[in-house]
């Protein structure tokens, strides 16, 4: 009987360790990225120009070029085909 109880306790402990381990390994959402995305999206929508300089967008959120590009893509922006330093909302860029 004690063997069965010990085996049950061991199985429950093993399962709990697996569940807790997987929860701890799950990537947390990066709230800074979400805030940066909202700021960039607001800036792109308010801009009177269809295209915006990457350097100005980057300075707005304080990120590197690559990080800014990734967030711009998540926000629905695209780079200009003939000038990679310019970015705009995909909806507005379609008329180009």
TITORTOR-283292 format. One record per atom (N, C-alpha, C, O): residue in three letters; atom name; residue number from 1; z, y, x. Coordinates in nm, 4 decimals, m for minus. Layout:
    aa   at     i         up      north       east
   ALA   CA   NUM          Z          Y          X
...
// end
This chain:
    aa   at     i         up      north       east
   UNK    N     1     0.0000    m0.1184     0.0806
   UNK   CA     1     0.0000     0.0000     0.0000
   UNK    C     1     0.0000     0.1265     0.0861
   UNK    O     1    m0.0733     0.2214     0.0583
   UNK    N     2     0.0835     0.1269     0.1916
   UNK   CA     2     0.0879     0.2435     0.2806
   UNK    C     2    m0.0445     0.2648     0.3529
   UNK    O     2    m0.0822     0.3773     0.3857
   UNK    N     3    m0.1125     0.1561     0.3762
   UNK   CA     3    m0.2424     0.1662     0.4435
   UNK    C     3    m0.3413     0.2398     0.3518
   UNK    O     3    m0.4171     0.3252     0.3979
   UNK    N     4    m0.3402     0.2070     0.2246
   UNK   CA     4    m0.4310     0.2708     0.1298
   UNK    C     4    m0.3981     0.4197     0.1145
   UNK    O     4    m0.4886     0.5028     0.1075
   UNK    N     5    m0.2721     0.4526     0.1094
   UNK   CA     5    m0.2313     0.5933     0.0980
   UNK    C     5    m0.2727     0.6704     0.2232
   UNK    O     5    m0.3239     0.7819     0.2134
   UNK    N     6    m0.2509     0.6118     0.3398
   UNK   CA     6    m0.2893     0.6762     0.4660
   UNK    C     6    m0.4402     0.6961     0.4727
   UNK    O     6    m0.4876     0.8005     0.5175
   UNK    N     7    m0.5149     0.5965     0.4287
   UNK   CA     7    m0.6607     0.6080     0.4287
   UNK    C     7    m0.7059     0.7177     0.3325
   UNK    O     7    m0.7983     0.7929     0.3636
   UNK    N     8    m0.6425     0.7272     0.2174
   UNK   CA     8    m0.6762     0.8322     0.1203
   UNK    C     8    m0.6473     0.9714     0.1746
   UNK    O     8    m0.7276     1.0635     0.1591
   UNK    N     9    m0.5323     0.9853     0.2379
   UNK   CA     9    m0.4962     1.1148     0.2969
   UNK    C     9    m0.5946     1.1515     0.4080
   UNK    O     9    m0.6347     1.2674     0.4196
   UNK    N    10    m0.6328     1.0553     0.4881
   UNK   CA    10    m0.7290     1.0787     0.5965
   UNK    C    10    m0.8646     1.1207     0.5416
   UNK    O    10    m0.9287     1.2105     0.5962
   UNK    N    11    m0.9086     1.0566     0.4341
   UNK   CA    11    m1.0379     1.0898     0.3743
   UNK    C    11    m1.0364     1.2310     0.3161
   UNK    O    11    m1.1327     1.3058     0.3328
   UNK    N    12    m0.9293     1.2672     0.2487
   UNK   CA    12    m0.9177     1.4017     0.1912
   UNK    C    12    m0.9137     1.5066     0.3020
   UNK    O    12    m0.9786     1.6107     0.2909
   UNK    N    13    m0.8391     1.4805     0.4074
   UNK   CA    13    m0.8307     1.5746     0.5196
   UNK    C    13    m0.9663     1.5914     0.5867
   UNK    O    13    m1.0046     1.7024     0.6237
   UNK    N    14    m1.0381     1.4823     0.6023
   UNK   CA    14    m1.1715     1.4884     0.6635
   UNK    C    14    m1.2677     1.5695     0.5771
   UNK    O    14    m1.3441     1.6514     0.6282
   UNK    N    15    m1.2637     1.5464     0.4473
   UNK   CA    15    m1.3491     1.6210     0.3550
   UNK    C    15    m1.3147     1.7698     0.3569
   UNK    O    15    m1.4039     1.8546     0.3583
   UNK    N    16    m1.1860     1.8008     0.3569
   UNK   CA    16    m1.1427     1.9410     0.3591
   UNK    C    16    m1.1880     2.0098     0.4880
   UNK    O    16    m1.2302     2.1254     0.4854
   UNK    N    17    m1.1793     1.9394     0.5995
   UNK   CA    17    m1.2237     1.9944     0.7276
   UNK    C    17    m1.3731     2.0232     0.7247
   UNK    O    17    m1.4170     2.1269     0.7743
   UNK    N    18    m1.4507     1.9336     0.6679
   UNK   CA    18    m1.5951     1.9519     0.6586
   UNK    C    18    m1.6297     2.0722     0.5714
   UNK    O    18    m1.7138     2.1539     0.6088
   UNK    N    19    m1.5657     2.0833     0.4564
   UNK   CA    19    m1.5934     2.1944     0.3641
   UNK    C    19    m1.5548     2.3279     0.4264
   UNK    O    19    m1.6331     2.4227     0.4223
   UNK    N    20    m1.4363     2.3366     0.4836
   UNK   CA    20    m1.3904     2.4613     0.5450
   UNK    C    20    m1.4797     2.4981     0.6627
   UNK    O    20    m1.5135     2.6151     0.6808
   UNK    N    21    m1.5181     2.3992     0.7428
   UNK   CA    21    m1.6067     2.4248     0.8564
   UNK    C    21    m1.7409     2.4797     0.8135
   UNK    O    21    m1.7926     2.5722     0.8761
   UNK    N    22    m1.7987     2.4242     0.7074
   UNK   CA    22    m1.9288     2.4734     0.6615
   UNK    C    22    m1.9185     2.6137     0.6023
   UNK    O    22    m2.0109     2.6937     0.6170
   UNK    N    23    m1.8075     2.6443     0.5357
   UNK   CA    23    m1.7881     2.7791     0.4816
   UNK    C    23    m1.7727     2.8819     0.5929
   UNK    O    23    m1.8217     2.9942     0.5808
   UNK    N    24    m1.7058     2.8449     0.7003
   UNK   CA    24    m1.6866     2.9374     0.8113
   UNK    C    24    m1.8163     2.9601     0.8896
   UNK    O    24    m1.8352     3.0672     0.9472
   UNK    N    25    m1.9043     2.8624     0.8923
   UNK   CA    25    m2.0303     2.8748     0.9653
   UNK    C    25    m2.1366     2.9496     0.8864
   UNK    O    25    m2.2352     2.9947     0.9446
   UNK    N    26    m2.1194     2.9639     0.7573
   UNK   CA    26    m2.2177     3.0314     0.6727
   UNK    C    26    m2.2293     3.1772     0.7162
   UNK    O    26    m2.1278     3.2454     0.7306
   UNK    N    27    m2.3518     3.2260     0.7375
   UNK   CA    27    m2.3657     3.3657     0.7804
   UNK    C    27    m2.3232     3.4615     0.6697
   UNK    O    27    m2.3593     3.4450     0.5532
   UNK    N    28    m2.2475     3.5592     0.7083
   UNK   CA    28    m2.2029     3.6594     0.6125
   UNK    C    28    m2.3126     3.7635     0.5958
   UNK    O    28    m2.3854     3.7908     0.6912
   UNK    N    29    m2.3264     3.8213     0.4794
   UNK   CA    29    m2.4255     3.9273     0.4641
   UNK    C    29    m2.3857     4.0482     0.5482
   UNK    O    29    m2.2685     4.0855     0.5539
   UNK    N    30    m2.4831     4.1077     0.6122
   UNK   CA    30    m2.4562     4.2232     0.6957
   UNK    C    30    m2.4625     4.3481     0.6083
   UNK    O    30    m2.5708     4.3935     0.5713
   UNK    N    31    m2.3478     4.4021     0.5764
   UNK   CA    31    m2.3407     4.5159     0.4866
   UNK    C    31    m2.4024     4.6409     0.5480
   UNK    O    31    m2.4543     4.7264     0.4762
   UNK    N    32    m2.3971     4.6520     0.6812
   UNK   CA    32    m2.4596     4.7656     0.7467
   UNK    C    32    m2.6107     4.7630     0.7239
   UNK    O    32    m2.6717     4.8673     0.7002
   UNK    N    33    m2.6715     4.6436     0.7309
   UNK   CA    33    m2.8153     4.6321     0.7058
   UNK    C    33    m2.8499     4.6763     0.5646
   UNK    O    33    m2.9517     4.7422     0.5435
   UNK    N    34    m2.7671     4.6412     0.4686
   UNK   CA    34    m2.7922     4.6810     0.3300
   UNK    C    34    m2.7824     4.8326     0.3144
   UNK    O    34    m2.8630     4.8935     0.2440
   UNK    N    35    m2.6841     4.8928     0.3797
   UNK   CA    35    m2.6698     5.0379     0.3731
   UNK    C    35    m2.7887     5.1046     0.4416
   UNK    O    35    m2.8448     5.2008     0.3892
   UNK    N    36    m2.8272     5.0537     0.5585
   UNK   CA    36    m2.9418     5.1100     0.6309
   UNK    C    36    m3.0689     5.0972     0.5475
   UNK    O    36    m3.1517     5.1882     0.5459
   UNK    N    37    m3.0845     4.9851     0.4786
   UNK   CA    37    m3.2020     4.9655     0.3936
   UNK    C    37    m3.2055     5.0688     0.2812
   UNK    O    37    m3.3111     5.1248     0.2520
   UNK    N    38    m3.0926     5.0940     0.2191
   UNK   CA    38    m3.0865     5.1939     0.1110
   UNK    C    38    m3.1190     5.3332     0.1636
   UNK    O    38    m3.1913     5.4088     0.0986
   UNK    N    39    m3.0660     5.3676     0.2811
   UNK   CA    39    m3.0908     5.4993     0.3394
   UNK    C    39    m3.2388     5.5155     0.3713
   UNK    O    39    m3.2986     5.6183     0.3394
   UNK    N    40    m3.2982     5.4137     0.4347
   UNK   CA    40    m3.4400     5.4209     0.4701
   UNK    C    40    m3.5280     5.4266     0.3453
   UNK    O    40    m3.6242     5.5032     0.3403
   UNK    N    41    m3.4957     5.3474     0.2468
   UNK   CA    41    m3.5736     5.3467     0.1228
   UNK    C    41    m3.5669     5.4831     0.0541
   UNK    O    41    m3.6682     5.5339     0.0061
   UNK    N    42    m3.4484     5.5414     0.0499
   UNK   CA    42    m3.4324     5.6737    m0.0103
   UNK    C    42    m3.5142     5.7774     0.0675
   UNK    O    42    m3.5781     5.8643     0.0082
   UNK    N    43    m3.5116     5.7673     0.2003
   UNK   CA    43    m3.5870     5.8626     0.2826
   UNK    C    43    m3.7374     5.8467     0.2603
   UNK    O    43    m3.8092     5.9463     0.2523
   UNK    N    44    m3.7855     5.7241     0.2504
   UNK   CA    44    m3.9280     5.7007     0.2280
   UNK    C    44    m3.9716     5.7503     0.0903
   UNK    O    44    m4.0805     5.8057     0.0756
   UNK    N    45    m3.8873     5.7305    m0.0093
   UNK   CA    45    m3.9217     5.7738    m0.1454
   UNK    C    45    m3.9221     5.9257    m0.1576
   UNK    O    45    m4.0047     5.9818    m0.2297
   UNK    N    46    m3.8318     5.9920    m0.0887
   UNK   CA    46    m3.8199     6.1380    m0.0997
   UNK    C    46    m3.9215     6.2128    m0.0138
   UNK    O    46    m3.9423     6.3328    m0.0315
   UNK    N    47    m3.9837     6.1418     0.0782
   UNK   CA    47    m4.0757     6.2067     0.1704
   UNK    C    47    m4.2001     6.2570     0.0974
   UNK    O    47    m4.2548     6.1883     0.0111
   UNK    N    48    m4.2434     6.3766     0.1328
   UNK   CA    48    m4.3654     6.4301     0.0716
   UNK    C    48    m4.4898     6.3669     0.1335
   UNK    O    48    m4.5982     6.3712     0.0754
   UNK    N    49    m4.4733     6.3093     0.2499
   UNK   CA    49    m4.5844     6.2436     0.3181
   UNK    C    49    m4.5842     6.0944     0.2874
   UNK    O    49    m4.4789     6.0345     0.2658
   UNK    N    50    m4.7015     6.0362     0.2859
   UNK   CA    50    m4.7133     5.8927     0.2625
   UNK    C    50    m4.6624     5.8138     0.3842
   UNK    O    50    m4.6095     5.7037     0.3691
   UNK    N    51    m4.6782     5.8695     0.5026
   UNK   CA    51    m4.6395     5.8036     0.6273
   UNK    C    51    m4.5286     5.8807     0.6966
   UNK    O    51    m4.5280     6.0038     0.6971
   UNK    N    52    m4.4344     5.8072     0.7554
   UNK   CA    52    m4.3195     5.8654     0.8241
   UNK    C    52    m4.3123     5.8111     0.9666
   UNK    O    52    m4.3461     5.6954     0.9918
   UNK    N    53    m4.2684     5.8948     1.0579
   UNK   CA    53    m4.2579     5.8528     1.1978
   UNK    C    53    m4.1427     5.7536     1.2139
   UNK    O    53    m4.0323     5.7751     1.1637
   UNK    N    54    m4.1711     5.6452     1.2847
   UNK   CA    54    m4.0683     5.5440     1.3114
   UNK    C    54    m3.9512     5.6068     1.3858
   UNK    O    54    m3.8358     5.5732     1.3588
   UNK    N    55    m3.9790     5.6969     1.4783
   UNK   CA    55    m3.8708     5.7582     1.5561
   UNK    C    55    m3.7739     5.8351     1.4659
   UNK    O    55    m3.6530     5.8320     1.4887
   UNK    N    56    m3.8255     5.9038     1.3641
   UNK   CA    56    m3.7377     5.9772     1.2723
   UNK    C    56    m3.6591     5.8810     1.1832
   UNK    O    56    m3.5404     5.9017     1.1579
   UNK    N    57    m3.7251     5.7771     1.1364
   UNK   CA    57    m3.6556     5.6769     1.0544
   UNK    C    57    m3.5471     5.6079     1.1360
   UNK    O    57    m3.4359     5.5859     1.0879
   UNK    N    58    m3.5809     5.5741     1.2599
   UNK   CA    58    m3.4854     5.5078     1.3487
   UNK    C    58    m3.3640     5.5964     1.3720
   UNK    O    58    m3.2505     5.5488     1.3681
   UNK    N    59    m3.3871     5.7247     1.3961
   UNK   CA    59    m3.2760     5.8167     1.4211
   UNK    C    59    m3.1865     5.8329     1.2992
   UNK    O    59    m3.0666     5.8570     1.3130
   UNK    N    60    m3.2427     5.8201     1.1818
   UNK   CA    60    m3.1652     5.8338     1.0584
   UNK    C    60    m3.0567     5.7270     1.0483
   UNK    O    60    m2.9455     5.7550     1.0037
   UNK    N    61    m3.0891     5.6050     1.0898
   UNK   CA    61    m2.9925     5.4947     1.0760
   UNK    C    61    m2.9296     5.4534     1.2090
   UNK    O    61    m2.8381     5.3711     1.2117
   UNK    N    62    m2.9784     5.5103     1.3190
   UNK   CA    62    m2.9173     5.4829     1.4491
   UNK    C    62    m2.9411     5.3432     1.5015
   UNK    O    62    m2.8545     5.2862     1.5678
   UNK    N    63    m3.0572     5.2870     1.4730
   UNK   CA    63    m3.0895     5.1520     1.5180
   UNK    C    63    m3.2044     5.1547     1.6186
   UNK    O    63    m3.2689     5.2578     1.6374
   UNK    N    64    m3.2290     5.0428     1.6817
   UNK   CA    64    m3.3428     5.0302     1.7733
   UNK    C    64    m3.4721     5.0238     1.6931
   UNK    O    64    m3.4693     5.0075     1.5711
   UNK    N    65    m3.5842     5.0366     1.7608
   UNK   CA    65    m3.7141     5.0259     1.6935
   UNK    C    65    m3.7278     4.8930     1.6203
   UNK    O    65    m3.7682     4.8900     1.5040
   UNK    N    66    m3.6944     4.7836     1.6874
   UNK   CA    66    m3.7114     4.6506     1.6282
   UNK    C    66    m3.6211     4.6305     1.5070
   UNK    O    66    m3.6647     4.5779     1.4045
   UNK    N    67    m3.4961     4.6723     1.5188
   UNK   CA    67    m3.4043     4.6585     1.4055
   UNK    C    67    m3.4501     4.7441     1.2879
   UNK    O    67    m3.4429     4.7013     1.1726
   UNK    N    68    m3.4967     4.8640     1.3172
   UNK   CA    68    m3.5445     4.9531     1.2108
   UNK    C    68    m3.6665     4.8936     1.1425
   UNK    O    68    m3.6780     4.8993     1.0200
   UNK    N    69    m3.7577     4.8365     1.2202
   UNK   CA    69    m3.8774     4.7738     1.1620
   UNK    C    69    m3.8393     4.6585     1.0696
   UNK    O    69    m3.8959     4.6444     0.9612
   UNK    N    70    m3.7442     4.5765     1.1120
   UNK   CA    70    m3.7012     4.4636     1.0292
   UNK    C    70    m3.6443     4.5125     0.8965
   UNK    O    70    m3.6746     4.4563     0.7912
   UNK    N    71    m3.5630     4.6158     0.9011
   UNK   CA    71    m3.5030     4.6673     0.7784
   UNK    C    71    m3.6086     4.7358     0.6923
   UNK    O    71    m3.6041     4.7261     0.5696
   UNK    N    72    m3.7031     4.8045     0.7549
   UNK   CA    72    m3.8116     4.8658     0.6787
   UNK    C    72    m3.8904     4.7592     0.6039
   UNK    O    72    m3.9256     4.7787     0.4876
   UNK    N    73    m3.9181     4.6481     0.6685
   UNK   CA    73    m3.9901     4.5388     0.6017
   UNK    C    73    m3.9099     4.4844     0.4842
   UNK    O    73    m3.9662     4.4546     0.3789
   UNK    N    74    m3.7785     4.4716     0.5018
   UNK   CA    74    m3.6933     4.4240     0.3921
   UNK    C    74    m3.6914     4.5239     0.2764
   UNK    O    74    m3.6701     4.4858     0.1613
   UNK    N    75    m3.7139     4.6523     0.3075
   UNK   CA    75    m3.7110     4.7570     0.2053
   UNK    C    75    m3.8458     4.7731     0.1353
   UNK    O    75    m3.8579     4.8526     0.0422
   UNK    N    76    m3.9467     4.6986     0.1791
   UNK   CA    76    m4.0775     4.7081     0.1151
   UNK    C    76    m4.1699     4.8089     0.1806
   UNK    O    76    m4.2618     4.8599     0.1165
   UNK    N    77    m4.1464     4.8378     0.3070
   UNK   CA    77    m4.2312     4.9316     0.3804
   UNK    C    77    m4.3296     4.8538     0.4684
   UNK    O    77    m4.3091     4.7364     0.4991
   UNK    N    78    m4.4348     4.9220     0.5071
   UNK   CA    78    m4.5353     4.8627     0.5969
   UNK    C    78    m4.5695     4.9643     0.7048
   UNK    O    78    m4.5562     5.0852     0.6860
   UNK    N    79    m4.6137     4.9117     0.8177
   UNK   CA    79    m4.6617     4.9978     0.9242
   UNK    C    79    m4.8074     5.0331     0.8983
   UNK    O    79    m4.8808     4.9562     0.8363
   UNK    N    80    m4.8481     5.1482     0.9457
   UNK   CA    80    m4.9862     5.1916     0.9286
   UNK    C    80    m5.0761     5.1081     1.0194
   UNK    O    80    m5.0430     5.0842     1.1355
   UNK    N    81    m5.1891     5.0641     0.9665
   UNK   CA    81    m5.2774     4.9735     1.0397
   UNK    C    81    m5.3237     5.0302     1.1732
   UNK    O    81    m5.3251     4.9590     1.2736
   UNK    N    82    m5.3613     5.1563     1.1753
   UNK   CA    82    m5.4172     5.2131     1.2973
   UNK    C    82    m5.3167     5.2948     1.3798
   UNK    O    82    m5.3538     5.3542     1.4811
   UNK    N    83    m5.1899     5.2982     1.3369
   UNK   CA    83    m5.0869     5.3691     1.4123
   UNK    C    83    m4.9507     5.3045     1.3863
   UNK    O    83    m4.8866     5.3336     1.2853
   UNK    N    84    m4.9065     5.2174     1.4765
   UNK   CA    84    m4.7814     5.1443     1.4537
   UNK    C    84    m4.6558     5.2310     1.4573
   UNK    O    84    m4.5461     5.1823     1.4297
   UNK    N    85    m4.6710     5.3585     1.4909
   UNK   CA    85    m4.5535     5.4463     1.4915
   UNK    C    85    m4.5289     5.5094     1.3551
   UNK    O    85    m4.4300     5.5804     1.3363
   UNK    N    86    m4.6185     5.4839     1.2595
   UNK   CA    86    m4.6034     5.5399     1.1251
   UNK    C    86    m4.5738     5.4296     1.0244
   UNK    O    86    m4.6349     5.3228     1.0271
   UNK    N    87    m4.4789     5.4575     0.9356
   UNK   CA    87    m4.4363     5.3614     0.8335
   UNK    C    87    m4.4284     5.4300     0.6983
   UNK    O    87    m4.3962     5.5484     0.6887
   UNK    N    88    m4.4585     5.3535     0.5936
   UNK   CA    88    m4.4499     5.4053     0.4577
   UNK    C    88    m4.4258     5.2940     0.3576
   UNK    O    88    m4.4344     5.1758     0.3908
   UNK    N    89    m4.3957     5.3328     0.2353
   UNK   CA    89    m4.3752     5.2332     0.1297
   UNK    C    89    m4.5071     5.1631     0.1006
   UNK    O    89    m4.6125     5.2267     0.0970
   UNK    N    90    m4.5012     5.0352     0.0804
   UNK   CA    90    m4.6218     4.9564     0.0562
   UNK    C    90    m4.6991     5.0089    m0.0649
   UNK    O    90    m4.8220     5.0150    m0.0617
   UNK    N    91    m4.6291     5.0463    m0.1705
   UNK   CA    91    m4.6933     5.0965    m0.2924
   UNK    C    91    m4.7756     5.2220    m0.2638
   UNK    O    91    m4.8863     5.2379    m0.3152
   UNK    N    92    m4.7209     5.3094    m0.1825
   UNK   CA    92    m4.7899     5.4339    m0.1493
   UNK    C    92    m4.9007     5.4097    m0.0474
   UNK    O    92    m5.0014     5.4805    m0.0481
   UNK    N    93    m4.8840     5.3120     0.0389
   UNK   CA    93    m4.9809     5.2845     0.1447
   UNK    C    93    m5.1079     5.2199     0.0904
   UNK    O    93    m5.2126     5.2276     0.1548
   UNK    N    94    m5.1012     5.1566    m0.0261
   UNK   CA    94    m5.2175     5.0885    m0.0829
   UNK    C    94    m5.3307     5.1856    m0.1133
   UNK    O    94    m5.4467     5.1447    m0.1182
   UNK    N    95    m5.3005     5.3103    m0.1332
   UNK   CA    95    m5.4042     5.4082    m0.1659
   UNK    C    95    m5.4694     5.4673    m0.0414
   UNK    O    95    m5.5547     5.5554    m0.0515
   UNK    N    96    m5.4298     5.4196     0.0743
   UNK   CA    96    m5.4823     5.4701     0.2004
   UNK    C    96    m5.6150     5.4067     0.2358
   UNK    O    96    m5.6730     5.4386     0.3397
// end
